């Protein structure tokens, strides 16, 4: 049995509709489960991949998390095969993602901003949001690029979440 999740990638910025895709196989009756959660709420379901006799196949599905009461801007997408014996989650893959609607009200998409010499997160937030006070949105949306909000470098690509 194996599961390979190709989408979303780790720390992708996602909205209320999350696309999940990859390759899986070897599960009993070709049935796999998924969970999108933040530790406070979760959305669960199942999908089919492979042929149920060991063959592998592609999968793609969407998860609508609009009704979830997530409290955090960091979500986890779990994909797994449930054991027919005891229900244990086998071969589980966990992908951390950033939940845009918790960062910017009405999140729809993000822009990419290439940092130039002399810029700060405060100045970038002022440019896009009208106030440097919103720099925390940039920090939340870029956990890999901006592990320290006091340090950004020319050439860094900063995701700038956009709302309605």
Rosetta constraint file for C-alpha pairs under 8 A:
AtomPair CA 1 CA 24 HARMONIC 7.51 0.50
AtomPair CA 1 CA 25 HARMONIC 5.65 0.50
AtomPair CA 1 CA 26 HARMONIC 4.19 0.50
AtomPair CA 1 CA 27 HARMONIC 6.01 0.50
AtomPair CA 1 CA 54 HARMONIC 7.14 0.50
AtomPair CA 1 CA 91 HARMONIC 7.19 0.50
AtomPair CA 2 CA 24 HARMONIC 5.58 0.50
AtomPair CA 2 CA 25 HARMONIC 5.81 0.50
AtomPair CA 2 CA 26 HARMONIC 6.69 0.50
AtomPair CA 2 CA 91 HARMONIC 6.33 0.50
AtomPair CA 3 CA 22 HARMONIC 7.58 0.50
AtomPair CA 3 CA 23 HARMONIC 6.02 0.50
AtomPair CA 3 CA 24 HARMONIC 4.35 0.50
AtomPair CA 3 CA 25 HARMONIC 6.79 0.50
AtomPair CA 3 CA 79 HARMONIC 7.59 0.50
AtomPair CA 3 CA 80 HARMONIC 7.36 0.50
AtomPair CA 3 CA 91 HARMONIC 6.73 0.50
AtomPair CA 3 CA 92 HARMONIC 7.57 0.50
AtomPair CA 3 CA 93 HARMONIC 6.98 0.50
AtomPair CA 4 CA 22 HARMONIC 5.48 0.50
AtomPair CA 4 CA 23 HARMONIC 5.23 0.50
AtomPair CA 4 CA 24 HARMONIC 6.16 0.50
AtomPair CA 4 CA 93 HARMONIC 7.54 0.50
AtomPair CA 5 CA 9 HARMONIC 7.76 0.50
AtomPair CA 5 CA 20 HARMONIC 7.32 0.50
AtomPair CA 5 CA 21 HARMONIC 5.95 0.50
AtomPair CA 5 CA 22 HARMONIC 4.42 0.50
AtomPair CA 5 CA 23 HARMONIC 6.65 0.50
AtomPair CA 5 CA 79 HARMONIC 7.88 0.50
AtomPair CA 5 CA 93 HARMONIC 7.36 0.50
AtomPair CA 6 CA 20 HARMONIC 7.67 0.50
AtomPair CA 6 CA 21 HARMONIC 5.75 0.50
AtomPair CA 6 CA 22 HARMONIC 4.81 0.50
AtomPair CA 6 CA 23 HARMONIC 7.87 0.50
AtomPair CA 7 CA 19 HARMONIC 6.76 0.50
AtomPair CA 7 CA 20 HARMONIC 5.16 0.50
AtomPair CA 7 CA 21 HARMONIC 5.03 0.50
AtomPair CA 7 CA 22 HARMONIC 6.61 0.50
AtomPair CA 8 CA 12 HARMONIC 6.17 0.50
AtomPair CA 8 CA 18 HARMONIC 7.85 0.50
AtomPair CA 8 CA 19 HARMONIC 6.73 0.50
AtomPair CA 8 CA 20 HARMONIC 5.91 0.50
AtomPair CA 8 CA 21 HARMONIC 7.34 0.50
AtomPair CA 8 CA 95 HARMONIC 7.39 0.50
AtomPair CA 8 CA 97 HARMONIC 7.53 0.50
AtomPair CA 9 CA 95 HARMONIC 6.90 0.50
AtomPair CA 9 CA 97 HARMONIC 7.61 0.50
AtomPair CA 10 CA 95 HARMONIC 5.39 0.50
AtomPair CA 10 CA 96 HARMONIC 5.31 0.50
AtomPair CA 10 CA 97 HARMONIC 5.85 0.50
AtomPair CA 11 CA 95 HARMONIC 7.70 0.50
AtomPair CA 11 CA 96 HARMONIC 5.54 0.50
AtomPair CA 11 CA 97 HARMONIC 4.18 0.50
AtomPair CA 11 CA 98 HARMONIC 5.59 0.50
AtomPair CA 11 CA 143 HARMONIC 7.36 0.50
AtomPair CA 11 CA 144 HARMONIC 7.59 0.50
AtomPair CA 12 CA 96 HARMONIC 7.93 0.50
AtomPair CA 12 CA 97 HARMONIC 5.16 0.50
AtomPair CA 12 CA 98 HARMONIC 5.98 0.50
AtomPair CA 13 CA 97 HARMONIC 6.20 0.50
AtomPair CA 13 CA 98 HARMONIC 4.72 0.50
AtomPair CA 13 CA 99 HARMONIC 6.02 0.50
AtomPair CA 13 CA 100 HARMONIC 6.03 0.50
AtomPair CA 13 CA 141 HARMONIC 6.77 0.50
AtomPair CA 14 CA 18 HARMONIC 6.26 0.50
AtomPair CA 14 CA 97 HARMONIC 6.87 0.50
AtomPair CA 14 CA 98 HARMONIC 6.09 0.50
AtomPair CA 14 CA 99 HARMONIC 5.27 0.50
AtomPair CA 14 CA 100 HARMONIC 5.71 0.50
AtomPair CA 15 CA 99 HARMONIC 6.06 0.50
AtomPair CA 15 CA 100 HARMONIC 5.45 0.50
AtomPair CA 15 CA 101 HARMONIC 6.21 0.50
AtomPair CA 15 CA 107 HARMONIC 6.63 0.50
AtomPair CA 15 CA 108 HARMONIC 6.71 0.50
AtomPair CA 15 CA 109 HARMONIC 7.76 0.50
AtomPair CA 16 CA 64 HARMONIC 5.83 0.50
AtomPair CA 16 CA 65 HARMONIC 5.13 0.50
AtomPair CA 16 CA 66 HARMONIC 5.13 0.50
AtomPair CA 16 CA 101 HARMONIC 7.28 0.50
AtomPair CA 17 CA 62 HARMONIC 6.39 0.50
AtomPair CA 17 CA 63 HARMONIC 5.62 0.50
AtomPair CA 17 CA 64 HARMONIC 4.60 0.50
AtomPair CA 17 CA 65 HARMONIC 6.29 0.50
AtomPair CA 17 CA 66 HARMONIC 7.39 0.50
AtomPair CA 18 CA 62 HARMONIC 5.43 0.50
AtomPair CA 18 CA 63 HARMONIC 5.09 0.50
AtomPair CA 18 CA 64 HARMONIC 6.49 0.50
AtomPair CA 18 CA 65 HARMONIC 7.65 0.50
AtomPair CA 19 CA 60 HARMONIC 7.27 0.50
AtomPair CA 19 CA 61 HARMONIC 6.00 0.50
AtomPair CA 19 CA 62 HARMONIC 4.51 0.50
AtomPair CA 19 CA 63 HARMONIC 6.54 0.50
AtomPair CA 20 CA 59 HARMONIC 7.97 0.50
AtomPair CA 20 CA 60 HARMONIC 5.64 0.50
AtomPair CA 20 CA 61 HARMONIC 5.46 0.50
AtomPair CA 20 CA 62 HARMONIC 6.00 0.50
AtomPair CA 20 CA 63 HARMONIC 7.62 0.50
AtomPair CA 21 CA 58 HARMONIC 7.41 0.50
AtomPair CA 21 CA 59 HARMONIC 5.38 0.50
AtomPair CA 21 CA 60 HARMONIC 4.16 0.50
AtomPair CA 21 CA 61 HARMONIC 6.51 0.50
AtomPair CA 22 CA 58 HARMONIC 5.66 0.50
AtomPair CA 22 CA 59 HARMONIC 5.46 0.50
AtomPair CA 22 CA 60 HARMONIC 6.66 0.50
AtomPair CA 23 CA 49 HARMONIC 7.38 0.50
AtomPair CA 23 CA 56 HARMONIC 6.70 0.50
AtomPair CA 23 CA 57 HARMONIC 5.48 0.50
AtomPair CA 23 CA 58 HARMONIC 4.30 0.50
AtomPair CA 23 CA 59 HARMONIC 5.86 0.50
AtomPair CA 24 CA 49 HARMONIC 5.73 0.50
AtomPair CA 24 CA 50 HARMONIC 6.36 0.50
AtomPair CA 24 CA 56 HARMONIC 5.30 0.50
AtomPair CA 24 CA 57 HARMONIC 5.72 0.50
AtomPair CA 24 CA 58 HARMONIC 6.46 0.50
AtomPair CA 24 CA 59 HARMONIC 7.23 0.50
AtomPair CA 25 CA 30 HARMONIC 6.57 0.50
AtomPair CA 25 CA 49 HARMONIC 5.89 0.50
AtomPair CA 25 CA 50 HARMONIC 4.63 0.50
AtomPair CA 25 CA 51 HARMONIC 7.30 0.50
AtomPair CA 25 CA 52 HARMONIC 7.35 0.50
AtomPair CA 25 CA 54 HARMONIC 6.00 0.50
AtomPair CA 25 CA 55 HARMONIC 5.49 0.50
AtomPair CA 25 CA 56 HARMONIC 3.82 0.50
AtomPair CA 25 CA 57 HARMONIC 6.14 0.50
AtomPair CA 26 CA 30 HARMONIC 6.74 0.50
AtomPair CA 26 CA 50 HARMONIC 6.83 0.50
AtomPair CA 26 CA 51 HARMONIC 7.74 0.50
AtomPair CA 26 CA 52 HARMONIC 6.20 0.50
AtomPair CA 26 CA 53 HARMONIC 6.26 0.50
AtomPair CA 26 CA 54 HARMONIC 3.75 0.50
AtomPair CA 26 CA 55 HARMONIC 5.80 0.50
AtomPair CA 26 CA 56 HARMONIC 6.44 0.50
AtomPair CA 27 CA 31 HARMONIC 6.14 0.50
AtomPair CA 27 CA 32 HARMONIC 7.09 0.50
AtomPair CA 27 CA 50 HARMONIC 7.80 0.50
AtomPair CA 27 CA 52 HARMONIC 5.86 0.50
AtomPair CA 27 CA 53 HARMONIC 7.55 0.50
AtomPair CA 27 CA 54 HARMONIC 6.79 0.50
AtomPair CA 27 CA 81 HARMONIC 6.22 0.50
AtomPair CA 28 CA 52 HARMONIC 5.51 0.50
AtomPair CA 28 CA 53 HARMONIC 7.35 0.50
AtomPair CA 28 CA 83 HARMONIC 7.91 0.50
AtomPair CA 28 CA 84 HARMONIC 7.12 0.50
AtomPair CA 29 CA 51 HARMONIC 7.30 0.50
AtomPair CA 29 CA 52 HARMONIC 4.21 0.50
AtomPair CA 29 CA 53 HARMONIC 7.36 0.50
AtomPair CA 30 CA 48 HARMONIC 5.36 0.50
AtomPair CA 30 CA 49 HARMONIC 5.34 0.50
AtomPair CA 30 CA 50 HARMONIC 5.50 0.50
AtomPair CA 30 CA 51 HARMONIC 5.67 0.50
AtomPair CA 30 CA 52 HARMONIC 4.03 0.50
AtomPair CA 30 CA 53 HARMONIC 7.61 0.50
AtomPair CA 31 CA 46 HARMONIC 6.82 0.50
AtomPair CA 31 CA 47 HARMONIC 5.89 0.50
AtomPair CA 31 CA 48 HARMONIC 4.75 0.50
AtomPair CA 31 CA 49 HARMONIC 6.62 0.50
AtomPair CA 31 CA 52 HARMONIC 7.65 0.50
AtomPair CA 31 CA 81 HARMONIC 6.89 0.50
AtomPair CA 32 CA 46 HARMONIC 5.48 0.50
AtomPair CA 32 CA 47 HARMONIC 5.43 0.50
AtomPair CA 32 CA 48 HARMONIC 6.08 0.50
AtomPair CA 32 CA 49 HARMONIC 7.29 0.50
AtomPair CA 32 CA 79 HARMONIC 7.16 0.50
AtomPair CA 32 CA 80 HARMONIC 5.72 0.50
AtomPair CA 32 CA 81 HARMONIC 4.65 0.50
AtomPair CA 32 CA 82 HARMONIC 6.76 0.50
AtomPair CA 33 CA 44 HARMONIC 7.42 0.50
AtomPair CA 33 CA 45 HARMONIC 5.76 0.50
AtomPair CA 33 CA 46 HARMONIC 4.14 0.50
AtomPair CA 33 CA 47 HARMONIC 6.33 0.50
AtomPair CA 33 CA 79 HARMONIC 5.82 0.50
AtomPair CA 33 CA 80 HARMONIC 5.33 0.50
AtomPair CA 33 CA 81 HARMONIC 5.98 0.50
AtomPair CA 33 CA 82 HARMONIC 6.95 0.50
AtomPair CA 34 CA 44 HARMONIC 5.59 0.50
AtomPair CA 34 CA 45 HARMONIC 5.46 0.50
AtomPair CA 34 CA 46 HARMONIC 5.85 0.50
AtomPair CA 34 CA 47 HARMONIC 7.94 0.50
AtomPair CA 34 CA 77 HARMONIC 7.13 0.50
AtomPair CA 34 CA 78 HARMONIC 5.38 0.50
AtomPair CA 34 CA 79 HARMONIC 4.46 0.50
AtomPair CA 34 CA 80 HARMONIC 6.31 0.50
AtomPair CA 35 CA 42 HARMONIC 6.48 0.50
AtomPair CA 35 CA 43 HARMONIC 5.59 0.50
AtomPair CA 35 CA 44 HARMONIC 4.37 0.50
AtomPair CA 35 CA 45 HARMONIC 6.69 0.50
AtomPair CA 35 CA 76 HARMONIC 7.82 0.50
AtomPair CA 35 CA 77 HARMONIC 5.82 0.50
AtomPair CA 35 CA 78 HARMONIC 5.05 0.50
AtomPair CA 35 CA 79 HARMONIC 6.69 0.50
AtomPair CA 36 CA 42 HARMONIC 5.44 0.50
AtomPair CA 36 CA 43 HARMONIC 5.19 0.50
AtomPair CA 36 CA 44 HARMONIC 6.49 0.50
AtomPair CA 36 CA 75 HARMONIC 6.72 0.50
AtomPair CA 36 CA 76 HARMONIC 5.57 0.50
AtomPair CA 36 CA 77 HARMONIC 4.56 0.50
AtomPair CA 36 CA 78 HARMONIC 6.33 0.50
AtomPair CA 37 CA 41 HARMONIC 5.72 0.50
AtomPair CA 37 CA 42 HARMONIC 4.21 0.50
AtomPair CA 37 CA 43 HARMONIC 6.52 0.50
AtomPair CA 37 CA 70 HARMONIC 7.55 0.50
AtomPair CA 37 CA 75 HARMONIC 5.49 0.50
AtomPair CA 37 CA 76 HARMONIC 5.40 0.50
AtomPair CA 37 CA 77 HARMONIC 6.78 0.50
AtomPair CA 38 CA 42 HARMONIC 6.87 0.50
AtomPair CA 38 CA 70 HARMONIC 6.21 0.50
AtomPair CA 38 CA 71 HARMONIC 7.21 0.50
AtomPair CA 38 CA 72 HARMONIC 6.25 0.50
AtomPair CA 38 CA 74 HARMONIC 6.44 0.50
AtomPair CA 38 CA 75 HARMONIC 4.72 0.50
AtomPair CA 38 CA 76 HARMONIC 6.28 0.50
AtomPair CA 40 CA 69 HARMONIC 7.68 0.50
AtomPair CA 40 CA 70 HARMONIC 6.41 0.50
AtomPair CA 40 CA 71 HARMONIC 6.79 0.50
AtomPair CA 41 CA 68 HARMONIC 6.45 0.50
AtomPair CA 41 CA 69 HARMONIC 5.95 0.50
AtomPair CA 41 CA 70 HARMONIC 5.71 0.50
AtomPair CA 42 CA 68 HARMONIC 6.76 0.50
AtomPair CA 42 CA 70 HARMONIC 7.80 0.50
AtomPair CA 43 CA 63 HARMONIC 7.91 0.50
AtomPair CA 43 CA 65 HARMONIC 6.60 0.50
AtomPair CA 43 CA 68 HARMONIC 6.96 0.50
AtomPair CA 47 CA 59 HARMONIC 7.84 0.50
AtomPair CA 47 CA 61 HARMONIC 7.84 0.50
AtomPair CA 48 CA 59 HARMONIC 7.23 0.50
AtomPair CA 49 CA 56 HARMONIC 6.69 0.50
AtomPair CA 49 CA 57 HARMONIC 5.20 0.50
AtomPair CA 49 CA 58 HARMONIC 6.23 0.50
AtomPair CA 49 CA 59 HARMONIC 5.73 0.50
AtomPair CA 50 CA 54 HARMONIC 7.16 0.50
AtomPair CA 50 CA 55 HARMONIC 5.02 0.50
AtomPair CA 50 CA 56 HARMONIC 4.12 0.50
AtomPair CA 50 CA 57 HARMONIC 4.20 0.50
AtomPair CA 50 CA 58 HARMONIC 7.27 0.50
AtomPair CA 51 CA 55 HARMONIC 5.24 0.50
AtomPair CA 51 CA 56 HARMONIC 6.79 0.50
AtomPair CA 51 CA 57 HARMONIC 7.47 0.50
AtomPair CA 71 CA 102 HARMONIC 7.73 0.50
AtomPair CA 72 CA 99 HARMONIC 7.84 0.50
AtomPair CA 72 CA 102 HARMONIC 6.80 0.50
AtomPair CA 73 CA 98 HARMONIC 5.74 0.50
AtomPair CA 73 CA 99 HARMONIC 4.79 0.50
AtomPair CA 73 CA 100 HARMONIC 6.96 0.50
AtomPair CA 73 CA 101 HARMONIC 7.75 0.50
AtomPair CA 73 CA 102 HARMONIC 5.13 0.50
AtomPair CA 73 CA 103 HARMONIC 6.52 0.50
AtomPair CA 73 CA 140 HARMONIC 7.44 0.50
AtomPair CA 74 CA 96 HARMONIC 6.90 0.50
AtomPair CA 74 CA 97 HARMONIC 5.89 0.50
AtomPair CA 74 CA 98 HARMONIC 4.80 0.50
AtomPair CA 74 CA 99 HARMONIC 5.80 0.50
AtomPair CA 75 CA 96 HARMONIC 5.81 0.50
AtomPair CA 75 CA 97 HARMONIC 5.26 0.50
AtomPair CA 75 CA 98 HARMONIC 6.13 0.50
AtomPair CA 75 CA 99 HARMONIC 6.35 0.50
AtomPair CA 76 CA 94 HARMONIC 6.33 0.50
AtomPair CA 76 CA 95 HARMONIC 5.52 0.50
AtomPair CA 76 CA 96 HARMONIC 4.45 0.50
AtomPair CA 76 CA 97 HARMONIC 5.97 0.50
AtomPair CA 77 CA 94 HARMONIC 5.64 0.50
AtomPair CA 77 CA 95 HARMONIC 5.06 0.50
AtomPair CA 77 CA 96 HARMONIC 6.36 0.50
AtomPair CA 77 CA 97 HARMONIC 7.36 0.50
AtomPair CA 78 CA 92 HARMONIC 6.56 0.50
AtomPair CA 78 CA 93 HARMONIC 5.61 0.50
AtomPair CA 78 CA 94 HARMONIC 4.49 0.50
AtomPair CA 78 CA 95 HARMONIC 6.44 0.50
AtomPair CA 79 CA 92 HARMONIC 5.57 0.50
AtomPair CA 79 CA 93 HARMONIC 5.29 0.50
AtomPair CA 79 CA 94 HARMONIC 6.65 0.50
AtomPair CA 80 CA 89 HARMONIC 5.77 0.50
AtomPair CA 80 CA 90 HARMONIC 5.76 0.50
AtomPair CA 80 CA 91 HARMONIC 5.72 0.50
AtomPair CA 80 CA 92 HARMONIC 4.25 0.50
AtomPair CA 80 CA 93 HARMONIC 6.42 0.50
AtomPair CA 81 CA 89 HARMONIC 5.71 0.50
AtomPair CA 81 CA 90 HARMONIC 5.10 0.50
AtomPair CA 81 CA 91 HARMONIC 6.43 0.50
AtomPair CA 81 CA 92 HARMONIC 6.99 0.50
AtomPair CA 82 CA 87 HARMONIC 4.99 0.50
AtomPair CA 82 CA 88 HARMONIC 5.48 0.50
AtomPair CA 82 CA 89 HARMONIC 4.71 0.50
AtomPair CA 82 CA 90 HARMONIC 5.92 0.50
AtomPair CA 83 CA 87 HARMONIC 4.55 0.50
AtomPair CA 83 CA 88 HARMONIC 5.16 0.50
AtomPair CA 83 CA 89 HARMONIC 6.40 0.50
AtomPair CA 83 CA 90 HARMONIC 6.55 0.50
AtomPair CA 98 CA 140 HARMONIC 7.70 0.50
AtomPair CA 98 CA 141 HARMONIC 6.45 0.50
AtomPair CA 99 CA 103 HARMONIC 7.11 0.50
AtomPair CA 100 CA 104 HARMONIC 6.19 0.50
AtomPair CA 100 CA 107 HARMONIC 5.55 0.50
AtomPair CA 100 CA 108 HARMONIC 7.84 0.50
AtomPair CA 100 CA 141 HARMONIC 7.34 0.50
AtomPair CA 100 CA 161 HARMONIC 6.80 0.50
AtomPair CA 101 CA 105 HARMONIC 5.62 0.50
AtomPair CA 101 CA 106 HARMONIC 6.06 0.50
AtomPair CA 101 CA 107 HARMONIC 4.84 0.50
AtomPair CA 103 CA 107 HARMONIC 7.66 0.50
AtomPair CA 103 CA 137 HARMONIC 5.64 0.50
AtomPair CA 103 CA 140 HARMONIC 6.96 0.50
AtomPair CA 103 CA 141 HARMONIC 7.31 0.50
AtomPair CA 103 CA 161 HARMONIC 7.54 0.50
AtomPair CA 104 CA 137 HARMONIC 7.13 0.50
AtomPair CA 104 CA 161 HARMONIC 6.50 0.50
AtomPair CA 104 CA 162 HARMONIC 6.71 0.50
AtomPair CA 104 CA 163 HARMONIC 5.70 0.50
AtomPair CA 105 CA 163 HARMONIC 5.68 0.50
AtomPair CA 105 CA 164 HARMONIC 7.13 0.50
AtomPair CA 106 CA 162 HARMONIC 7.92 0.50
AtomPair CA 106 CA 163 HARMONIC 4.49 0.50
AtomPair CA 106 CA 164 HARMONIC 4.90 0.50
AtomPair CA 107 CA 161 HARMONIC 6.74 0.50
AtomPair CA 107 CA 162 HARMONIC 5.64 0.50
AtomPair CA 107 CA 163 HARMONIC 4.00 0.50
AtomPair CA 107 CA 164 HARMONIC 6.55 0.50
AtomPair CA 108 CA 161 HARMONIC 7.73 0.50
AtomPair CA 108 CA 162 HARMONIC 6.01 0.50
AtomPair CA 108 CA 163 HARMONIC 5.43 0.50
AtomPair CA 108 CA 164 HARMONIC 6.98 0.50
AtomPair CA 109 CA 161 HARMONIC 6.03 0.50
AtomPair CA 109 CA 162 HARMONIC 5.46 0.50
AtomPair CA 109 CA 163 HARMONIC 7.22 0.50
AtomPair CA 110 CA 159 HARMONIC 5.98 0.50
AtomPair CA 110 CA 160 HARMONIC 5.12 0.50
AtomPair CA 110 CA 161 HARMONIC 4.15 0.50
AtomPair CA 110 CA 162 HARMONIC 5.24 0.50
AtomPair CA 111 CA 159 HARMONIC 5.72 0.50
AtomPair CA 111 CA 160 HARMONIC 4.98 0.50
AtomPair CA 111 CA 161 HARMONIC 6.47 0.50
AtomPair CA 111 CA 162 HARMONIC 7.17 0.50
AtomPair CA 112 CA 157 HARMONIC 6.15 0.50
AtomPair CA 112 CA 158 HARMONIC 5.63 0.50
AtomPair CA 112 CA 159 HARMONIC 4.78 0.50
AtomPair CA 112 CA 160 HARMONIC 6.09 0.50
AtomPair CA 113 CA 157 HARMONIC 5.52 0.50
AtomPair CA 113 CA 158 HARMONIC 5.06 0.50
AtomPair CA 113 CA 159 HARMONIC 6.37 0.50
AtomPair CA 113 CA 160 HARMONIC 6.94 0.50
AtomPair CA 114 CA 154 HARMONIC 7.39 0.50
AtomPair CA 114 CA 155 HARMONIC 5.60 0.50
AtomPair CA 114 CA 156 HARMONIC 5.68 0.50
AtomPair CA 114 CA 157 HARMONIC 4.55 0.50
AtomPair CA 114 CA 158 HARMONIC 6.29 0.50
AtomPair CA 115 CA 119 HARMONIC 6.49 0.50
AtomPair CA 115 CA 152 HARMONIC 7.66 0.50
AtomPair CA 115 CA 153 HARMONIC 6.59 0.50
AtomPair CA 115 CA 154 HARMONIC 4.78 0.50
AtomPair CA 115 CA 155 HARMONIC 5.20 0.50
AtomPair CA 115 CA 156 HARMONIC 5.33 0.50
AtomPair CA 115 CA 157 HARMONIC 6.34 0.50
AtomPair CA 115 CA 158 HARMONIC 7.19 0.50
AtomPair CA 116 CA 153 HARMONIC 7.58 0.50
AtomPair CA 116 CA 154 HARMONIC 4.57 0.50
AtomPair CA 116 CA 155 HARMONIC 6.37 0.50
AtomPair CA 117 CA 153 HARMONIC 7.34 0.50
AtomPair CA 117 CA 154 HARMONIC 5.18 0.50
AtomPair CA 119 CA 123 HARMONIC 6.11 0.50
AtomPair CA 119 CA 124 HARMONIC 6.93 0.50
AtomPair CA 120 CA 124 HARMONIC 6.28 0.50
AtomPair CA 120 CA 150 HARMONIC 7.91 0.50
AtomPair CA 120 CA 152 HARMONIC 7.07 0.50
AtomPair CA 121 CA 125 HARMONIC 5.98 0.50
AtomPair CA 121 CA 132 HARMONIC 7.53 0.50
AtomPair CA 121 CA 135 HARMONIC 5.55 0.50
AtomPair CA 121 CA 138 HARMONIC 7.12 0.50
AtomPair CA 121 CA 149 HARMONIC 7.16 0.50
AtomPair CA 121 CA 150 HARMONIC 7.95 0.50
AtomPair CA 121 CA 152 HARMONIC 7.75 0.50
AtomPair CA 122 CA 126 HARMONIC 6.16 0.50
AtomPair CA 122 CA 131 HARMONIC 7.78 0.50
AtomPair CA 122 CA 132 HARMONIC 4.29 0.50
AtomPair CA 122 CA 133 HARMONIC 7.03 0.50
AtomPair CA 122 CA 134 HARMONIC 7.60 0.50
AtomPair CA 122 CA 135 HARMONIC 5.35 0.50
AtomPair CA 123 CA 127 HARMONIC 6.22 0.50
AtomPair CA 123 CA 132 HARMONIC 6.07 0.50
AtomPair CA 124 CA 128 HARMONIC 6.41 0.50
AtomPair CA 124 CA 132 HARMONIC 7.38 0.50
AtomPair CA 124 CA 135 HARMONIC 7.54 0.50
AtomPair CA 125 CA 129 HARMONIC 5.43 0.50
AtomPair CA 125 CA 130 HARMONIC 6.91 0.50
AtomPair CA 125 CA 131 HARMONIC 6.06 0.50
AtomPair CA 125 CA 132 HARMONIC 4.87 0.50
AtomPair CA 125 CA 133 HARMONIC 7.36 0.50
AtomPair CA 125 CA 134 HARMONIC 5.74 0.50
AtomPair CA 125 CA 135 HARMONIC 5.07 0.50
AtomPair CA 125 CA 138 HARMONIC 7.31 0.50
AtomPair CA 126 CA 130 HARMONIC 4.48 0.50
AtomPair CA 126 CA 131 HARMONIC 4.13 0.50
AtomPair CA 126 CA 132 HARMONIC 4.47 0.50
AtomPair CA 126 CA 133 HARMONIC 7.77 0.50
AtomPair CA 126 CA 134 HARMONIC 7.63 0.50
AtomPair CA 127 CA 131 HARMONIC 7.51 0.50
AtomPair CA 128 CA 160 HARMONIC 7.73 0.50
AtomPair CA 129 CA 134 HARMONIC 6.88 0.50
AtomPair CA 134 CA 138 HARMONIC 7.61 0.50
AtomPair CA 135 CA 139 HARMONIC 6.61 0.50
AtomPair CA 136 CA 140 HARMONIC 6.12 0.50
AtomPair CA 137 CA 141 HARMONIC 6.12 0.50
AtomPair CA 137 CA 160 HARMONIC 7.82 0.50
AtomPair CA 137 CA 161 HARMONIC 7.50 0.50
AtomPair CA 138 CA 142 HARMONIC 6.14 0.50
AtomPair CA 138 CA 158 HARMONIC 7.27 0.50
AtomPair CA 138 CA 159 HARMONIC 6.87 0.50
AtomPair CA 138 CA 160 HARMONIC 6.13 0.50
AtomPair CA 138 CA 161 HARMONIC 7.57 0.50
AtomPair CA 139 CA 143 HARMONIC 6.39 0.50
AtomPair CA 139 CA 146 HARMONIC 5.98 0.50
AtomPair CA 139 CA 147 HARMONIC 7.65 0.50
AtomPair CA 139 CA 149 HARMONIC 6.28 0.50
AtomPair CA 141 CA 159 HARMONIC 6.37 0.50
AtomPair CA 141 CA 160 HARMONIC 7.25 0.50
AtomPair CA 141 CA 161 HARMONIC 7.07 0.50
AtomPair CA 142 CA 146 HARMONIC 5.50 0.50
AtomPair CA 142 CA 147 HARMONIC 7.78 0.50
AtomPair CA 142 CA 158 HARMONIC 6.64 0.50
AtomPair CA 142 CA 159 HARMONIC 6.37 0.50
AtomPair CA 143 CA 147 HARMONIC 5.55 0.50
AtomPair CA 145 CA 156 HARMONIC 7.14 0.50
AtomPair CA 145 CA 157 HARMONIC 7.53 0.50
AtomPair CA 145 CA 158 HARMONIC 7.12 0.50
AtomPair CA 146 CA 151 HARMONIC 7.22 0.50
AtomPair CA 146 CA 152 HARMONIC 6.69 0.50
AtomPair CA 148 CA 152 HARMONIC 7.89 0.50
AtomPair CA 152 CA 156 HARMONIC 6.88 0.50
